[in-house]
Amino acid sequence: MQWIFQEFRISIGETTVGRELKAFGFAKLSARPGHNAQNDIEAAASKKDFPAPLAEIRAKLPQGTDIDCGGPTKRG
């Protein structure tokens, strides 16, 4: 709030500024944080190893059974 004081010579709190900006229709944007324990190398390796176990599971199911892996489905 230093710049507001320097520009307009008024002292105002951060909460007040946020409340007034919200009243004008502005929204606070922030970056989505990454998981602190995420390992990109292991995540990539896990994705590469996924088709083999999936094929084993699919072989045990009746033909035509859909499998939901929790992500968007691709049919080809």
C-alpha positions in Angstrom: 0.0 0.0 0.0 3.1 2.1 -0.1 2.5 3.1 -3.7 -1.0 4.3 -2.9 0.4 6.5 -0.2 3.1 7.9 -2.4 0.7 8.5 -5.3 -2.3 9.9 -3.4 -1.0 10.7 0.1 -3.6 8.5 1.8 -3.0 5.7 4.2 -5.2 2.7 3.6 -5.0 -1.0 4.6 -4.6 -4.0 2.4 -7.9 -5.4 3.4 -9.7 -2.2 2.5 -8.0 -2.1 -0.9 -9.0 -5.7 -1.6 -12.6 -5.0 -0.5 -12.9 -1.9 -2.7 -11.4 -3.7 -5.8 -13.8 -6.6 -5.3 -16.7 -4.1 -5.2 -15.5 -2.9 -8.6 -15.6 -6.4 -9.9 -11.9 -7.2 -9.8 -10.8 -10.7 -8.7 -7.5 -11.8 -7.1 -5.6 -14.1 -9.3 -2.8 -16.3 -8.1 -0.7 -19.1 -9.7 -1.6 -22.6 -8.8 1.3 -24.0 -6.7 3.0 -27.3 -7.6 3.2 -30.1 -5.1 6.4 -29.7 -3.1 7.1 -33.5 -3.2 6.5 -33.9 -7.0 9.3 -35.4 -9.0 8.9 -34.8 -12.7 11.3 -37.6 -13.7 9.4 -40.2 -11.6 6.0 -38.9 -12.9 7.2 -39.3 -16.5 8.5 -42.8 -15.8 5.2 -43.8 -14.2 3.3 -42.6 -17.3 5.5 -44.7 -19.5 5.0 -47.8 -17.4 1.2 -47.5 -17.3 0.3 -49.3 -20.5 1.8 -52.7 -19.5 -0.2 -53.1 -16.2 -3.3 -51.8 -17.9 -2.9 -54.5 -20.7 -2.7 -57.2 -18.0 -5.9 -55.9 -16.3 -7.7 -55.6 -19.6 -6.7 -59.2 -20.6 -8.6 -60.5 -17.4 -11.8 -58.6 -18.2 -14.6 -59.7 -20.6 -14.0 -58.2 -24.1 -15.6 -54.8 -24.5 -15.5 -53.9 -20.8 -14.7 -50.2 -20.3 -12.0 -49.2 -17.9 -12.2 -45.8 -16.2 -8.7 -44.5 -15.3 -10.0 -41.2 -14.0 -8.9 -39.1 -17.0 -10.4 -38.1 -20.3 -11.1 -41.1 -22.5 -9.7 -41.5 -26.0 -11.3 -43.9 -28.4 -9.6 -44.7 -31.6 
